Amino acid sequence: MFKEISIKAIIDNLALLFIAAVVGTIVSFVAQLFIISAKNIYDFIFYNEDLIVNFDIGNVSLNLIPLLICVPSSILVGLLMYYLKLPRWFGPADTIYAAHHRAGILDLKGGFGSTLASFISISGGASVGIYGPLVHFGATVSSFIRRQRFVPKIPHDIIIGCGVAAAISSGFGAPLAGIIFAHETVLRHFSMKAVAALAISSMAANFSATEIGLVSPPLLLTAIPFEMSEILSSLAIIGPLAAVTAICFMKLIIFLGTIPSKIKVKNWQAPIIAGFACGIIGMVFSEILGLGTETLMSVITNQQNFIYLLALLIGKLILTSICIGFGFFGGTFSPALFLGGVLGALIFLLPVNSNNPDLLSVLAVSGMASVSSSVIGAPITAIILILELTSSYEYAIAATFPIVVCSFMTSKFFGNSLFDKQLVLRGVAITKGREQILLNEVLIQNYVDTNYTKLDTNCSVQNAINILINNKTTEGYIISDDNRYIAKISLINLINKKSKNLLNYIEKKPLKIDPKSNLIYVIKKLSNFVGESIPIVDKKTHQMIGIISENDVLKAYLEISEEINQIEKH
């Protein structure tokens, strides 16, 4: 028996590693195709000198192309949502929830539909990012493959993490950052099985990206030697200001996401508002449209005017928040990098710095890492990402201090990340861990005991006492002929009672639980409960389903604890 179990375990583990490699390769190819296609379409439209439609207002000449492209693109995004009948777009928050959910299923239509929506948005000029949609696409592909009949039973959270790691690895050209990000943001636990699978998926994605070579990592930087003592004061300023920037960015996204319902605009109509915003602002300030990679690289490598940088920071923050809040869909990672880079460049211009122009890239990179680490909730990933993008240990060390300060402040004043906040607003306490989520998922109806003492309304007190004694129980339930709950009776309340009417001695306001209640709710109710059992009664029909005891609840809790232990330790 032991030999059979061992062989099966080996086969399952080998299957996991093989599928991890397959997932990494598939996600890498699609991610590259996605990135190069979206970038080329955007560049062809917005950087094409032959595609300029000028509109003169006095002495001011405006290019109408942003308006003529952004609005139709937003209409397409809205129509896609309407056609797919989706309540909203899906992103990394849904990926995190699926990894922690017992079923581990991601909506296929929602996942692929959201990826297509983000492609249209990015190609059409929306001020959004590309990596969030790729992360969710990788998770959706992984979840889909896992559900196929020919695939052995493998842990859903690990295979979802493989898709996530592959997306980051191929998108940034940073395989180590992909592994850490999947653990830090999605899985939130380390185990040997998870590390092995994620590493294989990430490495396969990076190898495929290198061999296929459709795109090169967009943010690779050449490190410049510097003295840490020259920038310590600036790094101390970046941390708090990055936290303020990240908090404003995330709060604005959350706030603007509530506006469509308040103004009675349907979800599929809201992207059009964002499209108009992008089009109108883009006619005046096109640098904040799209991914902004070229603008960001220019900010990092060349000193800019203070007013221009401030306009970039405020404009990008507001326009990206409008796009994501109103459903002109895309990611937040790239905009967070943009905001952080601009912030670092602004701090470089402050008089606390030396005149050494080489320090610009160091401060910009530190700002990028700080803001993005708080938005995605992955400070360690941000440090590793800087190390891989710059190949500089010194750059990574310089970024560590502001990352830690920024992450600490945002966790205190906002939350661990934008994704965690989105889940909390949906009623998912992701910050409380996998145990809390499972306790919320498990319904008490799965643990109901249908073997309990039933009494009818015509039963006398003495007969009720005899029935309870014969059944070796201290509590019984008065049930109608059509199985409706009427009342609860305790043996101690019947002893030495003169009246024969059983209804005179029912318990006053006994605790009742609806079968659709989750386990965490029942545990909280049991904290003040004294008795042998609790009736499980349908609150709508008043049908008596059965009873639950403290022992049953404890058993259910221990089962979940063991399940979590199996997930996180093996």
N, C-alpha and C positions, 0 to 999 in steps of 0.2 A: 504494500500500500504506500509506504514511504517512498519507494522507488518510483511508483507511478506518479505520485504528487510532484516529486522532484523533476521528472521528465516533462510533465505538463507545465510546470513553472518555468523551466528553461525555454520551452517552445513559445510560451506567452511572452517572455522577456525578449527573445530573439525577434518575435513578430513586432513587438513594440519598437525595437530599434530599427528594424527594416522599414516600418511604416513612417517612423520619424524621418528617415533619410528621404523617403518618397515625398513626404509632406514638404520637407525643406527644398527639394528640387522643384516641385510644382509651384510653391509659393514664390520662390526666387524668380522663376521664369515669368510668372504673371506680374509680379511686382516690377520687374524691369520693363516689361511691355507697357504696364500702366504708366510708369514714370516717364519713359521716353515719349510715349504717345501724347500724354497730357502736356508735357513740356513743349514738344514740337508744335502742337496745335496752338498753344498759348503764344509761343514765340512768333509763329507765322502770322497770327492775327494782330498782336499788340506791338511787335517790333518790326513789322513790315512797312517800309517806307512807301510802298505802293498802295497800302490800305490805310489811307488817311482821308477823313472827310471833315474838312474844316468848317467851322461855323463862327462867323465874326460878330462880336458884340462890342461896338465901339472900336477901341484899339486892342481889344483882347480877342485872340483867335483860339477857339476850343476845338479839340479833336472829338468828333461824335462817335468814333469807333467803340470806346468803352460802353457807351449807352446803347448802341446798336447791337452789341454782342452780349453784354451782361443781362439785359432784360429778357431777350429770347432764351438764353441759357437757363435763367431762373424759372421761366415758364415751363421749359422742358422738365426741369427738376420737379416742379409742382405737379405737372401732368403724370410724371412717373409715379409719384406718391399716390395720386388719385387712382391711376390704373392698377397699381399693385394693392390698393386698399390697405396701406400701412398707416398705423396711428402716428408714427414718427420714424425718423431714421435711426439706425442702430450703429453703435460704435464700441469703443474699448470698455465702457462701463458694462455693457451687455456681455462682453467677453469675460470680464472678471466675475460677473454673477454666474455665468454658465459654468465656469471652472469650479466654483464653490457650491453650485447647485447639485443635488443628488443625481438628477437625470443627465445633466451636462449637455443639454441639447440647445443648439443655436438655430434660430429660425432661418431656413435656407433662403426663402424668398426675401426676407428682410435683410439678410446678410449680403446677398448678391445684388439686391436692389439698391442698398445703401452704397455699395462699392461703385455701381454704375452712376448713381446720383453724384457721388463725390468726383468721379471722372468728368462728368458734364460740368460741374461747378468749377473745378480747377481749370479745365480747358477754357471755360467761358469767362474767366476773370475774377471769380469769387476770391475774397481775401481769406483763404483758409489753407489748412495744411494737408499733406498727403499721407503722412505716416499712420495716423489714427485709422483711416479707412483700410490701409494695408494690413494693419494689425488685426482688425476685425475680419477682414477677408481671410487671412491666414487661419484664424481660429474657426471660421465657418467651414473652410475646406477640410480642416482636421476633423471637426465634428461630423461632417458629412461622410468622410472616409471611414471613420470609426463605426458608423451605423450600418455599414454594408454587411451582408450576411457572411461573406467569405472571410471577414476580418475577425480574428480571435478576440476574446474579451480583454480589453486593455483599459487602464485607468483613463477616464475621460478628461480629468484635469491636466494630466501630463501631455496627452496628445494635443489638447487645446494650446497648452504652453509651447509645444513644438511649433505650431503654426505662427504663434506670436514671435517666438525667437527668430524664426526664419524671415519674417517680414522685416524686423529691425536689422538683422544681419545683412540681408540683401539690399535694403533701402539705404543704409548708411555705410555699408562696407565695413561693419563693425561686429564681428561674430561674438566677441566676448560680451559686448554691451547687450546683444540680443539675448544671450543666456541669462545674464543678470537681470535684465528687464523683465523677462518672463517669470523669473522667480520672485523678484521684488514687488512687482505690480500685480501680476495675475495669480500665480500659485500661492505666494506668501508662505511657503514652507520649503525646506530643503530635504531631499532624500537622495540616496544613491541612484535609485531608478530614475528619478526625475532629472537629476544632473546628467546622467548618461544619455538619456533620450534627447533632452534639449540641446546638449552639446553636439550630438550627431546631426540633428536637424539644422542647427545654426551653421555648423561647418559645411554641411551639404549645400545649404543656401549660399554661403559665401563662395564655395568652390564653383557652384553653377554660375553665380554672378560674374566671377572672374573669367571663367571659360567662355560663357556666352558673350559677355562684355558689351551688352547693349548700352548700358549707362555706366558712368564712373561715379563714385561717391561724390555728392555735390558740395560737401563742406570740408574736404581735405585741405589742411593748412600746413604751411611750412613754418616750423617753430623757429623763433628768433631768440638767441641768448639774452638773458636779462638778470639783473640783481634783484632778489626778492625784497631787499630792504627799500628799494625805490618805490615799491607799489603797495606796501603794507597798509598805509593810510587809505589808499584808494580801495583796496579790497575790503577794508572795514566799512567803507561807505556803501559799496556795492551790495553787501548782504542785506541790510535793512531796506534799501531802496528797491532791490529786486523783490523783496517780500511785499512791499507796498504795490509794486507793479503787478505781481502775480495775483495778489488778492483782488485788486481792482479789476483785473482782466477776468478772473473767474466769477466774481460777484456780478459783473456786468453781463456775462454770458448767461448766468442763471436768471438774472432779472429780466433780460430781454426775451428769454425763452418763455416767460409767463405772459408777455404782452399780447400775442395773437389771440389767446383765449379771452383776455380781458376786453379786447376791442371787437370781439365776436368775429374774428377772421379764422376760417378753417385752416387746418394744418397744411393742406396742399396748396392753399392760396398764399400763405405767408412768405414763401421764397421769393415771390414776385416783388414784394416790398424791399427785400434785401437786394434784389437785382437792380431795382431803380437806384438804391443807395450807392451800390458799386458803380453803376453807370454814371451817375451825376458827379460823384467824388472823383471817379477815374478820369473824367474830362479835365479836371483841374490838377489832380495829384495822382498820376498813374503808378507811381512807385510803390504804393501800398496795395495794389491789386495783385492777385495771384499768390504764388508761393513766396515771391520776394527774394529768391536766392541770389540773383545778380546784385540787387540793391544791398543785401546783407553783406556780401563779399566785398562790395565797394566800401561799405561803412567800416568793415574790419581792417581793410588794407590801406585806406586813404583817409586822411583827416578831413572832416566835413565841418560845415558851419553849424554853430550851436542851435540856431533857430530852425534850420533845416532838420537836424536830428530830433529836436523836440517835436516838430510837426510829424515826422515819421513815427515817433513813439506814440503820440496821442492818436494820430490818424489810424495807424494799424490796430491799436487797441480797440478803438471804437468800431471801426469797419468790420473787423473779424468777429467781434461780439455780435454785431447786427447779423452778419451772415449765418453764424452758427445758431444764434437765438431764433432766427426766423426760418431756418431750415434750408438755406442756400448752402448745402452740406459739405463738410470737410473736417479735417483734423485740427487739433490745437497745438500739436508739438512744434511744427514749423513756425507758426506765428509766435509761440513762446520763445523759440530760439531767436527770431527776428527782434522781438521786444528786448530780450536780454542783451543781444549784440549792440543794439542802438543805445541802450542804457549804459553799457560799458563804455561806448564811444563818447557819450555825454560826460561821464565821470572823468574820462581822460582829459577833457577840456577844462576841468576845474583847476584852480590855481594850486591845489595841494600836490599836484604831480610835477615831476621834472619835465624838461622840454624834450626828453628822449622820445622820438617818434616810434621807436620799436615797441614801446609799452602799450601802444594802442591795441594791437592784436591780443595781447595778454589780457587786458581789462575787458575787451569785447568778448573774448572767449569765456572769461569768468562770468560775465553777465549772462551770456547765453546759457551756460550750464546752470546758473542759479535760478533764473526764472523758469526754465523748462523743468528742472528737477522738482519744483514745487507744484507746477501745473499737472505733471503726470505722476507725482508722488514717488519718484525714484531717484533719490540723491546718490546712491552708490552707482547706479547706471550712468548718471550724468558724469561722474568722475571717470569711470571706465571709458565712456564715449569720448571724452576729451583726450584721454590717453591714446586711444586708437586713431582719432582723427588727426592729432598733431604729432604722434609718436614722440611726445615730450613728457617726461616725468615731471619736469619743472612746471609746465602748464597745468598738469593735473593737480599738483600740490597747491599751486596758486589758486585754483578754482575751488579747492576743498573748503577753505575757510568761509567764503561767502555762501557756498552751497549749504553748509551746515547751519549758518545763521538764518538764511532765507527759509530753509525747510522747517526749522524750529519755530520761526515766527508765524509762518502760514499755517502750520499744524495747530497752533494755539488760537489763532484768530479766524481761521476759516475751516480748515480740515486737512486731512492727509493729502488730498488731491481733488481735482475737479471731478474725476470719475467717482470717487468715494462719495462726494457731495451729491452727485446726480443719483446715485443708488439710495442714499439716505432719504432724499426727497421722494423716491418711489417706495419708501417703506422698507428698504433692505438695509439692515444694520451691518454693513460689510465690515466696519471698523471693529466690531465685537467678535469677529472671527467666524470660522467655519461652523463651530458648534452652535452659535446663536442662529445662524442661517438654517441649519438642519432642524433645530428645535422649532423654528417657525414654520418649516415645511411639513413636518410630521403632524398628521391629524390624529386626534385622540380616538376617532372612530376605529382606527386600526388596532386598538388595544382594548376594545370593549369586551366585557365579560357578560354573556347573555344568560348565565346561570345565576339567578338571584331569586329571592323569595317574593312571590306574588301573592297579593291579598286582594279580595274584592270588597266592594262597599258594604255588602250584607254580612260580612264576617264579624262575629262577635269578638269582644276583647279576649275572652278565654281561649277561643279557637285560634285567634291570632298568636297568643302566647304559645300555645301548643305547637303550632306550625313553625314558629321561629325556633323553638327548642329542638324540635325534630330535625330541622334543617341546619342545626348548629350555627346559627347566625343571630346577631343582635339587632339587625335592621331588616325591614321589609318595605315593600312598596305597594300602595293601593293603585290598582290598574283597572280601567274600565273594560267593558267587553270588547271594544274595538282597539284595545292596546294603548289607550291614552293615559298618560301619567296624571294621577290625581293628587297623591300625597305620599310622604315618607313617614314611616312609623319606627320608633325605637323601643326595644323590649323594656328598657328601664322605665319608660313612661307609661307602660301598661300594667306593671306589677301593683297589686292591691288597689286597683281602680274599681269603683262601684258601678259606674255607668257601663252599659253594654255596647253603647254606640262607639265604634272604633274611630269615627271621624272627630270625636271630641279630643283625641289625644295625638293628633298629627303634629309633626314638627312645624314650628313657625318659621317661615322664610328659609327653607333649607337650600343649600348650595346646589344648583343645577348647572350642567355643562352641555352646550350644544355639540353635537358630534363633529361639526366642522371646525371646532376650536383647535388651535395648534398646541403643541406640547408645552411651549414656554408659557402660554397663557394659563394652562392647567397647573403648572408648577407654581406660578405666582398665586393662584387661588388656593392651592393646598397649604400655603404658608400660614394661613389663619384657620385652617379647617381642623375640626375635631370630630372623629367618627370612624365608622368602618368602611363605608363606601359612598360614592357620589353617583347620583342618577345621571345618565346621559340621555337627554331629552331634546328632540328636535324642536327648536324654538318656534318654528312656523306651524307645524302640524300637531305639536305636543305628543307625538308618538314616543313611547318608551323604547329606547334602543338597547339599553343594558346598563351596567354599572362599571365604575372604575374605582380601584382602590389605590392607596398610596404605594403599595407594593408594586402594582402594575406600572405606575408612573415611574417609579425608581428603576424598574427593569427596562423600560423604554429608554430612559436617560442613559443607563449603562450601555445599552446596545449602540446608541449613537456615539457615546464616548469611545467605544471600542472601534467603531467604524472610522472615526476621525483618526484614531491612533494608527489604524491600518493604512490610511491614506498618507499621513504625514511622516511615518517612521519607516516605511518600506519602499 
